[in-house]
Amino acid sequence: MFSGDRRQFLRQAGTASLACSANLMLGRFLSAQAKSSSTEQISRIFVDSRRTIAPLDRNLFGSFLEHLGRAIYEGIYDPGSKLSDSNGFRTDVLAEIKKLGVPVIRYPGGNFVSGYNWLDGVGPKQDRPHVLDKAWNSMNSNQFGTNEFMAWCKAVGTEPLMGLNLGTGTPEQAAALVEYCNVDKGTEWSELRRKHGFNEPYKVKRWCLGNEMDGPWQIGHITATEYGMKAQDAARQMRYVDPSLQLIACGSSGPLMPTYLEWDREVLEQCYDYVDALSLHRYFGNTPEETGNDSEKFLAMNLTMDRQIAETLAVCDLVRGHKRSPKKLWLSFDEWNVWYRERNGDAVNGHRQEAPHLLEEVYDLEDALLVGGLVITLLRNADRVKLACLAQLVNVIAPIMTNGAGLFRQTIYYPYSWALQYAHGSVLNLLVQSPTYDVARMDPVPYIDAAGTLNPENGQTSLFILNRDLSKAREVEVVWEDNPGTRVVTSLVLTGNDLKAVNGFDAPQRVQPQSLDKPSTTGGRTRVELPPRS
Ligand code: AHR
């Protein structure tokens, strides 16, 4: 019922696949990573502007807001607060997200969506029912629903990625929501929207066909074949209403699922021709089971995300072959983050309260470093991963935390904000040479991991570099293979002495970026020393 059950389920089901998920490095990354000779301590990043992976789709750095805990109520919407505007939107939170520039936000769930009746959240507010959200055992007043979310997105300058209920909901109800949102006028559901005071259609482009339907914890969980057929039916009905949609089918909710990849294959056998993308989810933890509480291993976990992407793509392309389809699916990594502390008991049980404190994970420096690594992984898979959502955005496993008086930025805010601020243009196919270290049940792990972009508009290259060395600074030489780098515009670093340091309302800036001494460039090479744990 709660997400805590998800964990318990995985623990029972997954020890065999745990070992296999920790054994990594596939695809392009393997070919682009080269070990430097064992005696050489310097790392090198070779940049060639002619060698690119793909144009960067900015939706790679989307996020997620679920009706869960204090994400919506007390997070982005708090009509009783002095910090809110006349719509009830928290203006400080709105300004923060606008400044971040989040391009796309998934809503309304998550596990929540699989029991959600979207009709409860539209129409006059005084008529909306207070309902029990069974996924999180919480009360939902429905004062914030589809129209409020669309207005909030507009105010923030972001695009909605709408989740559909394919748990208790039917394909017909899914198509009705598309009609409500996207049809101009003259149909039952478009007229209802107009009656509710919203004359203009929203033209929502991207839709998730359910959430984690492979999970026995999911309301309405069904088999892969049943889900694949339901997704196909929903997709067909939705496209009858609006043929321009981009549709994402539910893939496996993680590599530890016993049905991992087999679920994806069977689902796609049923609905490949009707969808555009397949979803992946992943949460990481520095736990005894996953890493043996070993921070060196934890910082290497983004490499298992590379592997998950490669394996899922292999299945997509296998089914493509079966179908002789000209269409190549893309991936939507629509939930990813660190999440392991607030996953059980009261952290996932709202006890039938409104806006309970759920999943309020407090992030430390090492979490932020791994999030940086995960951003690097997403960038180097940008040819097929076209959309991804940091799960989530406010108060719930989130970079932004609020109370009645304001907000603060958690540690993970920073690597995410750097991706949003500095990744532009094309993703570079870097060659990275680095000394490696050993951790249990993994291939040798490079100390230095990196991704980069080149913005053709201003000629600027951005490099995102993770130094996994916990004790030593690492010398990195950037080798400009074609266009010599002329000048370093900005260099920032996130580091600290204490991997477990956190921010909070009492110390909001304990962990925050510092400027790094400008690296020097001579003879087409830029040298920089990266502090340990950075
Ligand atoms: O993001 C929190 C939860 O994690 C989501 O509701 C669910 O999809 C996943 O299990």
Residues whose N, C-alpha, C, O or C-beta is under 5 A from the ligand:
A	BS01	AHR	G110 N111 F112 E212 A391
